[in-house]
Amino acid sequence: MQRYIDAIRKNVCAICVDSDDDGDCTLTTKELCAVEYYLPKILEVVHSIDSDDLAEYHAKLKDTICAECAASDDKDHCYLRDDANCSLDRYFSLIVETIKKVDQGVI
């Protein structure tokens, strides 16, 4: 798990809008990073699909994670995603790419 966390922090957190110039997270202790919180389930989603079609991963993400997220009424209506404020949705393609690279031993 640690190698995924390290890779996510290096490749995703470093460019996240919630990071400072050094790539460190600026979220307060009262805020929650969806990527870090849901990482075990994100890994399950990515590892359950073998496809080059990101839409398949995104559909599975909505079915498994978005459906239970407190920010969404259901898997299709989320006020964070609607405002482009969900880090998981915003960086999902990069997250999938990073996880695949860790699995391939590239990262």
PEURFEN-V803731 format. One line per field, one symbol per residue. ss: DSSP state (H for helix, E for strand, L for the rest). psi: psi as a letter, one per 40 degrees, with the letter a starting at -180 (. if undefined). burial: I if it has 16 or more other C-alpha atoms within 10 Angstrom, else O. A space follows every 50 residues. Layout:
ss->???
psi->???
burial->???
//
This chain:
ss->LHHHHHHHHHHLHHHLLLELLLLLELLLLLLLLHHHHLHHHHHHHHHLLL LLLHHHHHHHHHHHLHHHLLLEEELLEEHHHHLLLLHHHHLHHHHHHHHH HHHHLLL
psi->ddddddddddddddeiefiadeeiheiieeihhddddeddddddddeehg iehddddddddddddddehdeidaeehhddddefehddddeddddddddd dddeed.
burial->OOOIOOIIIOIIIIIIOOOOOOIOIOOOOOOOIOIOOOIOOIIOIIOOOO OOOOOOIIOIIIOIIIIOOOOIOOIOOIOOIOOOOIIIIOOIOOIIOIII OOOOOOO
//
